[in-house]
């Protein structure tokens, strides 16, 4: 669901989250989303030390960002109709 996640992050204004997510995707799935769980696990287990370090840094940066953008599921969408 990589394209959908990026679209949602950008749609809801989580631009910094989207930038970090794109960088994570470049490491974990440079050829596009991978549906097969085993393939994803293999990619993660075979990460170079450099990419593993970069992924850790990106993850740390992600968790330092404000998380208010992700509360949209708690919004009362009924008033829009």
Order of alpha helices (4+ residues) and beta strands (2+ residues): alpha-alpha-alpha-alpha
